[in-house]
Each structure stands twice: as structure tokens, then as C-alpha cells.
Amino acid sequence: RIWRINADICPNVCAVQKLIGTNKKYFTNCKQWYQRKICGKSTVISYECCPGYEKVPGEKGCPAALPLSNLYETLGVVGSTTTQLYTERTEKLRPEMEGPGSFTIFAPSNEAWASLPAEVLDSLVSNVNIELLNALRYHMVNRRVLTDELKHGMALTSMYQNSGIQIHHYPNGIVTVNCARLLKADHHATNGVVHLIDKVISTVTNNIQQIIEIEDTFETLRAAVAASGLNTVLEGDGQFTLLAPTNEAFEKIPAETLNRILGDPEALRDLLNNHILKSAMCAEAIVAGMSMETLEGTTLEVGCSGDMLTINGKAIISNKDTLATNGVIHYIDELLIPDSAKTLFELAAESDVSTAVDLFRQAGLGTHLSGKERLTLLAPMNSVFKDGTPNIDAHTKNLLLNHMIKEQLASKYLYHGQTLDTLGGKKLRVFVYRNSLCIENSCIAAHDKRGRYGTLFTMDRMLTPPMGTVMDVLKGDNRFSMLVAAIQSAGLTEVLNREGVYTVFAPTNEAFQAMPPEELNKLLGNAKELANILKYHIGDEILVSGGIGALVRLKSLQGDKLEVS
């Protein structure tokens, strides 16, 4: 789509983005215009006459409409003089382009012909009435096709053996023809229309699966596809992008990991599906980063940096735009392993929980993180241990066992009041707050990672399993001896020992001692007033510190509300 400048000021003038330092031009749309970058490289905006118009000395813009000529002459007008030259060399094609009829030609630019490998070009020009003629006819359609008709995923029938030409029209305005970018579109001729493209295109006969089967560099991929049963997808109908890992890509990961995935049909299928995008994406259509969904359901960030395509920010694509009848293949030299194919150990290696995982390993619990046991790991983030890690003893090992839940969970299905069984034999409670999701006193600090058998929750602190009632906790801590005595004097012991949910803002002995002695003695001697004051320190629900946002209003047992911030 071409952006036409205000016709009253400069009639028939179109804006063009030129990539600085190259000959690349993009007839821009608004989205590209505001970015002013192509693959991270700066562009400059220039102005040209829109197709079919020219300047008139002394007048603004391009007011003069060019007279229409036949297809052969129009090739020269759009600057595809090499295509024009090769057309003339064939005996049949020039008369056809100058004669009656209605045709479309996707004409390669001069630079496109010059970039062909010498041996390919030699084979074409040495046999002009067969090879060259057939190549040129493949660029033609036996009717007029304008860009408004070029829809994403459509196929046009060429004039060479009715072979298909694949069209993709992307949201960013770029149109590709067999992955060649449309440079200048809709140049009308008396007997058709010319579109200038940036590559010489060739017939496509193999589907994605057939290409995998004949390429030596896909030997491991070929075996993996066969074992997973995905060959039916890759040879079927559709328009996919396969980010095809080479043999080298498979060799880069540890043999133990590779063998585990290859021996696990579900993990293998997830791995391969993570390399298949749901739509065909030609390299020339990628001018900035975009999110693309895989058959696995994950999202990959596909972008570019200069001339290199990137996946999740990494320049791992070694060969671009191998076209198939059902999509396009890009060769990659690094595996894209999804979380769903990883062990807990492998998930943790990419997260901010390495210190905690080392503790599990030192405690002899590593087999739980690498085996086929369904569980959820509550792993404190590294910052929790900034002041040091606990010594590994029986108490620590039992505490770590209580950081492993006996089932594979997803945080989105947790609910308030839910209880979770741990490998250490404890029951942990779930607390759902407006902006936090907590398990006991520890809250989830990052999106969970769901692996093959286990799920990783990154937690904001070491978890403390519940140990008895509120009174049991207070009696077990010498800092609260005066509070315990006050509770007993006020007759609240039974309340804090029975079933219920409470948050106690517990005054320490120092807090009591900070009161003037006369006031303290008066308070302790009045059971009714003491009970009233103590109830004001007790909330009627459980509020852990991680569940406090800017301000929480908590009703006390005394009746008034406490503001916690």
C-alpha cells in the first residue's frame, strides 16, 4: 500500500523510506512511517512520483499522467531493463507482451538478476527458448492482478505449466511473491500490469516434509519428526513457517537432555511444535519485532537486526526463505526448547532461583527435580539468600520438602482457602489477594513455568509451614511473654486457640515496657479494657505481608478497622 501525499499540495507524490547505506526502498504505510526504522537501521523519507505519473517543470508534485504502453515497454519504465532484455532474447515472449491480451508480470529488478548465482544465470541465458522462457513465464499470470486482489495465503496460477505462485500480504503492508518483496506495484500497461519484485522466483514443488527428507543437514530433525508423527502435519495442507533446527543445533544441547526428549513422545512433539509457526512468514516481511504463535501454543519474538533475522532476540537463523508448497523454512542453528519439554532443573537454570535449587541438590532432593514425579516446586528467588544460606541439616531438609507440592499446579487455578499437600507431610494454605497470590507467608513473585512433569513457582521468601495455633506460636517465642500473660488475663486464650483465621499485630515485651508503668498497671488490672485493646490488635482474616498493596483495611475483633500499608 502506498501513502499518497495531500493531493492539493503535491499531487501524485508518494513517500518512500530509504534504508540508509543500502539501495533498499519501502513505499511506506503509516505504521512504518512513524517508526522510521527498518530492522533497527535508520531510514530517510524521500518523495517520488506515484506509479504512472511524472513531473512537469514549474509545477508542484507529479501532475502529468504517463501514457500507457504495452507490457514490454512498461518493463523499461519501471526500471526492470534486465527482464526486458531477457524477454527480447526469447523468440516468443516479446511479441506476446506487445500483443493483445491481459497479463500480470512480477518483474525482477535489475539487482535481483545480478544477484543470481553465476551458474544459474548461465544455464538460463545459454538456453533462452526453453530455460529462460520457462523462467520468465513463471513470473507471469494470464490476467490482470492488482495489489488490492493480492490476499494473504492465496496462490496464483502462473503461465508456466500452471505452477502456483504464493502470495502473502502482511499486516505491515508488505506483499511477497514466493517470498520476493513487491518493490513497485500496479504499473498499468495497455495489456496488463507490472509489479517490480526484489528476487527472481522459481517454481515450488516440494512440501516442508519433502524438503526435510532430502536435506542432509536435517538428518536429526528428520528422525525426530518421524518419531513424533508430525510428518502428517508437515506434508499436509496449510501455510506454516518451520524454524528448522540443523544437525548442529541438536548437537549443541547436552546428550542427556537430547536423549531424554527424543525418548519421550510428548516432550518431543512439544519441542517440534515450538519450531512451527501457525502462518508463513517470509524474511522480507519482517521489518521490526513481532510476536508469533507456534503450534505448541507458545509465543516467539521474531525480529531482525540489519540483514539478520532474530528469534527471541538471538540471530540464530543461518538460511532464510526455503519455500515449500505449504509454507516456508528458515534454518536455525539453536534449538528452541519450550518449558513443556523441560525438567524442573532445566526450568530453574533459566530463572532467578539458582541458589534455592543448589540447596535442594545439597539436601539430596535433586532426583525430585529431574524425574517423572508430578510436583510443584516453590523456589525462593536468589535475593532471599543475600545474607547467606541455611546449613543443610535434618530441619532444613524437611523445610525444603515442604517447598514441594505433591501435584503439578498452575497458579491460575489456585483459589483462596485451598490446601496443598507437600512431600514433607504438611498442608499449606493458599491466600488470594487483590494483587498477590500467596502460599502461607510466601507469595508468587513471577509467572509460573510449567515443565514436562513439574511446575516452578518463584517465591518471594522461604516458606514457613503453619505450626500450631496463634497461642502456640506466641508461647514459643520469649519476645511475647507479656502478651501471652495479657491474653490470659483478658480471657482471650480460648479465642486464639480455637478454629478461625486471624492476623495478630503482636506487641513485643518492649512495646509493653514502653508504656508508662502507671498506665500499664492500670490496663493490666482492667480485664474488660485489656480485652478491648488486645482485640484491636487482632484482624479477623489472614493477611500476610506480601498481600498488602498501597493500603488494606482490615476489620479487627474489637470492631474498628485497621489500616495496613
Solvent accessible surface area in square Angstrom, and as a share of the most:
residue,aa,sasa,rsa
1,R,203,0.74
2,I,56,0.28
3,W,74,0.26
4,R,120,0.44
5,I,42,0.21
6,N,85,0.44
7,A,62,0.48
8,D,136,0.70
9,I,104,0.53
10,C,40,0.24
11,P,36,0.23
12,N,24,0.12
13,V,13,0.08
14,C,1,0.00
15,A,0,0.00
16,V,0,0.00
17,Q,0,0.00
18,K,68,0.29
19,L,13,0.06
20,I,98,0.50
21,G,80,0.77
22,T,64,0.37
23,N,135,0.69
24,K,73,0.31
25,K,72,0.30
26,Y,9,0.04
27,F,33,0.14
28,T,0,0.00
29,N,26,0.13
30,C,68,0.41
31,K,117,0.50
32,Q,7,0.03
33,W,39,0.14
34,Y,169,0.64
35,Q,91,0.40
36,R,112,0.41
37,K,98,0.41
38,I,3,0.01
39,C,16,0.10
40,G,58,0.56
41,K,83,0.35
42,S,53,0.34
43,T,11,0.07
44,V,76,0.44
45,I,33,0.17
46,S,27,0.17
47,Y,123,0.47
48,E,41,0.19
49,C,34,0.20
50,C,2,0.01
51,P,30,0.19
52,G,32,0.31
53,Y,70,0.26
54,E,75,0.34
55,K,148,0.63
56,V,48,0.28
57,P,130,0.82
58,G,90,0.87
59,E,104,0.47
60,K,147,0.62
61,G,16,0.16
62,C,2,0.01
63,P,48,0.30
64,A,28,0.22
65,A,72,0.56
66,L,54,0.27
67,P,115,0.73
68,L,105,0.52
69,S,27,0.18
70,N,28,0.15
71,L,0,0.00
72,Y,17,0.06
73,E,86,0.38
74,T,6,0.04
75,L,0,0.00
76,G,27,0.26
77,V,90,0.52
78,V,7,0.04
79,G,36,0.35
80,S,0,0.00
81,T,67,0.39
82,T,30,0.17
83,T,0,0.00
84,Q,34,0.15
85,L,84,0.42
86,Y,18,0.07
87,T,0,0.00
88,E,86,0.39
89,R,117,0.43
90,T,4,0.02
91,E,132,0.59
92,K,128,0.54
93,L,0,0.00
94,R,76,0.28
95,P,83,0.52
96,E,46,0.21
97,M,0,0.00
98,E,67,0.30
99,G,21,0.20
100,P,133,0.84
101,G,46,0.44
102,S,45,0.29
103,F,15,0.06
104,T,0,0.00
105,I,0,0.00
106,F,0,0.00
107,A,0,0.00
108,P,0,0.00
109,S,9,0.06
110,N,51,0.26
111,E,111,0.50
112,A,3,0.02
113,W,3,0.01
114,A,85,0.66
115,S,89,0.58
116,L,34,0.17
117,P,69,0.43
118,A,71,0.55
119,E,121,0.54
120,V,61,0.35
121,L,39,0.20
122,D,85,0.44
123,S,57,0.37
124,L,19,0.09
125,V,43,0.25
126,S,92,0.59
127,N,57,0.29
128,V,34,0.20
129,N,61,0.31
130,I,99,0.50
131,E,81,0.36
132,L,0,0.00
133,L,12,0.06
134,N,45,0.23
135,A,21,0.16
136,L,0,0.00
137,R,46,0.17
138,Y,3,0.01
139,H,0,0.00
140,M,0,0.00
141,V,4,0.03
142,N,104,0.53
143,R,105,0.38
144,R,88,0.32
145,V,0,0.00
146,L,61,0.30
147,T,22,0.13
148,D,122,0.63
149,E,66,0.30
150,L,0,0.00
151,K,123,0.52
152,H,87,0.39
153,G,38,0.36
154,M,48,0.22
155,A,72,0.56
156,L,6,0.03
157,T,75,0.44
158,S,2,0.01
159,M,39,0.17
160,Y,48,0.18
161,Q,143,0.64
162,N,116,0.59
163,S,27,0.17
164,G,40,0.39
165,I,0,0.00
166,Q,17,0.08
167,I,0,0.00
168,H,2,0.01
169,H,51,0.23
170,Y,9,0.03
171,P,121,0.76
172,N,16,0.08
173,G,17,0.16
174,I,11,0.06
175,V,7,0.04
176,T,0,0.00
177,V,0,0.00
178,N,12,0.06
179,C,3,0.02
180,A,0,0.00
181,R,9,0.03
182,L,20,0.10
183,L,37,0.18
184,K,55,0.23
185,A,16,0.12
186,D,39,0.20
187,H,21,0.09
188,H,82,0.36
189,A,1,0.01
190,T,84,0.49
191,N,7,0.03
192,G,0,0.00
193,V,0,0.00
194,V,0,0.00
195,H,0,0.00
196,L,13,0.06
197,I,0,0.00
198,D,29,0.15
199,K,75,0.32
200,V,29,0.17
201,I,9,0.05
202,S,82,0.53
203,T,55,0.32
204,V,32,0.18
205,T,108,0.63
206,N,51,0.26
207,N,24,0.12
208,I,0,0.00
209,Q,10,0.04
210,Q,76,0.34
211,I,12,0.06
212,I,0,0.00
213,E,89,0.40
214,I,115,0.59
215,E,58,0.26
216,D,121,0.63
217,T,43,0.25
218,F,0,0.00
219,E,108,0.49
220,T,39,0.22
221,L,1,0.01
222,R,66,0.24
223,A,65,0.50
224,A,2,0.01
225,V,2,0.01
226,A,73,0.56
227,A,70,0.54
228,S,15,0.09
229,G,34,0.32
230,L,2,0.01
231,N,49,0.25
232,T,89,0.52
233,V,42,0.24
234,L,2,0.01
235,E,84,0.38
236,G,26,0.25
237,D,145,0.75
238,G,35,0.34
239,Q,49,0.22
240,F,30,0.12
241,T,1,0.00
242,L,4,0.02
243,L,2,0.01
244,A,0,0.00
245,P,0,0.00
246,T,12,0.07
247,N,34,0.17
248,E,94,0.42
249,A,0,0.00
250,F,2,0.01
251,E,135,0.61
252,K,110,0.46
253,I,27,0.14
254,P,90,0.57
255,A,71,0.55
256,E,145,0.65
257,T,20,0.11
258,L,26,0.13
259,N,97,0.50
260,R,66,0.24
261,I,0,0.00
262,L,63,0.31
263,G,62,0.60
264,D,19,0.10
265,P,99,0.62
266,E,97,0.43
267,A,0,0.00
268,L,1,0.01
269,R,93,0.34
270,D,25,0.13
271,L,0,0.00
272,L,6,0.03
273,N,19,0.10
274,N,7,0.03
275,H,1,0.00
276,I,1,0.01
277,L,2,0.01
278,K,105,0.45
279,S,40,0.26
280,A,1,0.01
281,M,11,0.05
282,C,0,0.00
283,A,12,0.09
284,E,27,0.12
285,A,0,0.00
286,I,5,0.03
287,V,8,0.04
288,A,35,0.27
289,G,62,0.60
290,M,54,0.24
291,S,71,0.46
292,M,20,0.09
293,E,82,0.37
294,T,0,0.00
295,L,56,0.28
296,E,41,0.19
297,G,49,0.47
298,T,46,0.27
299,T,80,0.47
300,L,6,0.03
301,E,83,0.37
302,V,4,0.03
303,G,7,0.07
304,C,19,0.12
305,S,57,0.37
306,G,21,0.21
307,D,113,0.58
308,M,107,0.48
309,L,8,0.04
310,T,15,0.09
311,I,1,0.00
312,N,79,0.41
313,G,67,0.64
314,K,110,0.47
315,A,55,0.43
316,I,11,0.06
317,I,24,0.12
318,S,74,0.48
319,N,67,0.34
320,K,85,0.36
321,D,30,0.16
322,T,34,0.20
323,L,29,0.15
324,A,0,0.00
325,T,61,0.36
326,N,5,0.03
327,G,0,0.00
328,V,1,0.00
329,I,0,0.00
330,H,4,0.02
331,Y,20,0.08
332,I,0,0.00
333,D,36,0.19
334,E,52,0.23
335,L,15,0.07
336,L,18,0.09
337,I,39,0.20
338,P,7,0.05
339,D,45,0.23
340,S,28,0.18
341,A,0,0.00
342,K,18,0.07
343,T,15,0.09
344,L,6,0.03
345,F,45,0.19
346,E,44,0.20
347,L,0,0.00
348,A,2,0.01
349,A,86,0.67
350,E,105,0.47
351,S,26,0.17
352,D,74,0.38
353,V,0,0.00
354,S,56,0.36
355,T,38,0.22
356,A,1,0.01
357,V,8,0.05
358,D,60,0.31
359,L,4,0.02
360,F,0,0.00
361,R,124,0.45
362,Q,120,0.53
363,A,8,0.06
364,G,57,0.55
365,L,6,0.03
366,G,13,0.12
367,T,108,0.63
368,H,47,0.21
369,L,3,0.01
370,S,54,0.35
371,G,32,0.31
372,K,160,0.68
373,E,68,0.31
374,R,116,0.42
375,L,0,0.00
376,T,0,0.00
377,L,0,0.00
378,L,0,0.00
379,A,0,0.00
380,P,1,0.00
381,M,43,0.19
382,N,45,0.23
383,S,60,0.38
384,V,46,0.27
385,F,17,0.07
386,K,164,0.69
387,D,136,0.71
388,G,47,0.46
389,T,69,0.40
390,P,54,0.34
391,N,129,0.66
392,I,64,0.33
393,D,76,0.39
394,A,87,0.68
395,H,137,0.61
396,T,7,0.04
397,K,85,0.36
398,N,68,0.35
399,L,34,0.17
400,L,1,0.01
401,L,36,0.18
402,N,2,0.01
403,H,0,0.00
404,M,0,0.00
405,I,1,0.00
406,K,114,0.48
407,E,85,0.38
408,Q,25,0.11
409,L,16,0.08
410,A,18,0.14
411,S,21,0.14
412,K,160,0.68
413,Y,158,0.60
414,L,16,0.08
415,Y,133,0.50
416,H,107,0.48
417,G,50,0.48
418,Q,27,0.12
419,T,76,0.44
420,L,1,0.01
421,D,62,0.32
422,T,1,0.00
423,L,45,0.22
424,G,22,0.21
425,G,64,0.62
426,K,64,0.27
427,K,122,0.52
428,L,0,0.00
429,R,83,0.30
430,V,0,0.00
431,F,11,0.05
432,V,63,0.36
433,Y,32,0.12
434,R,227,0.83
435,N,127,0.65
436,S,27,0.18
437,L,36,0.18
438,C,0,0.00
439,I,0,0.00
440,E,7,0.03
441,N,45,0.23
442,S,0,0.00
443,C,7,0.04
444,I,34,0.17
445,A,47,0.37
446,A,50,0.39
447,H,175,0.78
448,D,40,0.21
449,K,58,0.24
450,R,119,0.43
451,G,5,0.05
452,R,25,0.09
453,Y,39,0.15
454,G,3,0.03
455,T,0,0.00
456,L,2,0.01
457,F,0,0.00
458,T,11,0.06
459,M,0,0.00
460,D,46,0.24
461,R,95,0.35
462,M,38,0.17
463,L,2,0.01
464,T,81,0.47
465,P,10,0.06
466,P,47,0.30
467,M,124,0.56
468,G,62,0.59
469,T,47,0.28
470,V,38,0.22
471,M,1,0.00
472,D,75,0.39
473,V,85,0.49
474,L,10,0.05
475,K,110,0.46
476,G,71,0.68
477,D,38,0.20
478,N,138,0.71
479,R,142,0.52
480,F,24,0.10
481,S,63,0.41
482,M,53,0.24
483,L,4,0.02
484,V,16,0.09
485,A,53,0.41
486,A,1,0.01
487,I,4,0.02
488,Q,93,0.41
489,S,67,0.43
490,A,14,0.11
491,G,55,0.53
492,L,8,0.04
493,T,37,0.22
494,E,127,0.57
495,V,27,0.16
496,L,2,0.01
497,N,64,0.33
498,R,138,0.50
499,E,169,0.76
500,G,50,0.48
501,V,78,0.45
502,Y,39,0.15
503,T,19,0.11
504,V,37,0.21
505,F,75,0.31
506,A,32,0.25
507,P,24,0.15
508,T,42,0.24
509,N,25,0.13
510,E,117,0.52
511,A,47,0.36
512,F,11,0.05
513,Q,119,0.53
514,A,85,0.66
515,M,60,0.27
516,P,70,0.44
517,P,101,0.63
518,E,144,0.65
519,E,96,0.43
520,L,19,0.09
521,N,100,0.51
522,K,150,0.63
523,L,18,0.09
524,L,65,0.32
525,G,70,0.67
526,N,63,0.32
527,A,57,0.44
528,K,174,0.74
529,E,78,0.35
530,L,0,0.00
531,A,16,0.12
532,N,73,0.38
533,I,70,0.36
534,L,6,0.03
535,K,69,0.29
536,Y,86,0.33
537,H,55,0.24
538,I,6,0.03
539,G,0,0.00
540,D,57,0.30
541,E,77,0.35
542,I,30,0.15
543,L,17,0.09
544,V,19,0.11
545,S,68,0.44
546,G,23,0.22
547,G,8,0.08
548,I,48,0.24
549,G,38,0.37
550,A,99,0.76
551,L,98,0.49
552,V,38,0.22
553,R,145,0.53
554,L,1,0.00
555,K,102,0.43
556,S,2,0.01
557,L,55,0.28
558,Q,56,0.25
559,G,40,0.38
560,D,77,0.40
561,K,105,0.44
562,L,25,0.13
563,E,114,0.51
564,V,20,0.12
565,S,108,0.70
